[in-house]
Amino acid sequence: MKPVPPSADELIKVLERADREGPEGALTTSEIYAATGWSKDRIRRVLAVAIARGLVEAVQVWRLGIDGRPHKLPAYRVVRKK
């Protein structure tokens, strides 16, 4: 297996921090952008690599929208090793 690219390692560190800090332990792409400053395209590319390697999984989380109502959104978290 090829080594994990440095940007995927950085993403995993950001997601691990979220895992320690919140009950959901997952971040949306907008939250990843806020934490890293990466473009949305870069985030998607890095997520695709991390998901394909089994390092990150997609989940659904509730977040308040700008209209004040809760919305179910895709989010990403580190796969917990058993």
C-alpha positions as CSV (number, residue, x, y, z in Angstrom):
1,M,0.0,0.0,0.0
2,K,1.2,3.5,-0.9
3,P,2.0,5.8,2.1
4,V,-0.7,8.3,3.0
5,P,-0.1,11.7,1.4
6,P,0.9,14.5,3.7
7,S,-2.4,16.4,3.2
8,A,-4.4,13.3,4.2
9,D,-2.3,13.1,7.4
10,E,-3.1,16.7,8.1
11,L,-6.8,16.0,7.5
12,I,-6.7,13.1,9.9
13,K,-5.1,15.3,12.6
14,V,-7.9,17.9,12.2
15,L,-10.6,15.2,12.4
16,E,-8.9,13.5,15.4
17,R,-9.0,16.9,17.2
18,A,-12.8,17.1,16.4
19,D,-13.2,13.6,17.8
20,R,-11.7,14.6,21.1
21,E,-13.6,17.9,21.3
22,G,-17.2,17.1,20.4
23,P,-19.7,14.3,20.9
24,E,-20.2,13.7,17.2
25,G,-16.5,13.7,16.4
26,A,-17.2,14.7,12.8
27,L,-16.8,17.8,10.7
28,T,-18.6,19.0,7.6
29,T,-16.6,20.2,4.6
30,S,-17.3,23.8,5.6
31,E,-15.9,23.1,9.1
32,I,-12.8,21.4,7.6
33,Y,-12.3,24.5,5.5
34,A,-12.5,26.7,8.6
35,A,-10.0,24.5,10.3
36,T,-7.5,24.2,7.4
37,G,-8.1,27.0,5.0
38,W,-8.0,24.5,2.1
39,S,-10.1,24.9,-1.0
40,K,-13.3,22.9,-1.2
41,D,-11.8,21.0,-4.1
42,R,-8.7,20.1,-2.2
43,I,-10.8,19.0,0.8
44,R,-12.9,16.7,-1.5
45,R,-9.8,15.2,-3.1
46,V,-8.1,14.5,0.2
47,L,-11.3,13.1,1.7
48,A,-11.7,10.8,-1.3
49,V,-8.2,9.4,-0.7
50,A,-8.7,9.0,3.0
51,I,-12.1,7.3,2.6
52,A,-10.7,4.9,-0.1
53,R,-7.9,3.9,2.3
54,G,-10.4,3.3,5.1
55,L,-9.0,6.1,7.3
56,V,-12.1,8.3,7.3
57,E,-15.8,7.5,7.1
58,A,-18.8,9.6,6.1
59,V,-21.6,10.2,8.6
60,Q,-24.7,12.4,8.9
61,V,-24.8,15.3,11.5
62,W,-27.3,18.0,12.4
63,R,-26.3,21.6,12.0
64,L,-28.2,24.8,12.1
65,G,-28.6,26.5,8.8
66,I,-28.6,30.2,8.2
67,D,-32.4,30.1,8.4
68,G,-32.1,28.9,12.0
69,R,-33.5,25.4,11.3
70,P,-31.6,22.2,11.8
71,H,-30.4,20.4,8.7
72,K,-28.9,16.9,8.3
73,L,-25.5,17.3,6.5
74,P,-22.7,14.9,5.4
75,A,-19.7,15.0,7.7
76,Y,-16.5,13.0,8.1
77,R,-14.7,11.4,11.0
78,V,-11.7,9.2,11.6
79,V,-12.5,5.4,11.5
80,R,-12.3,4.1,15.0
81,K,-10.0,1.0,15.2
82,K,-11.6,-1.9,17.0
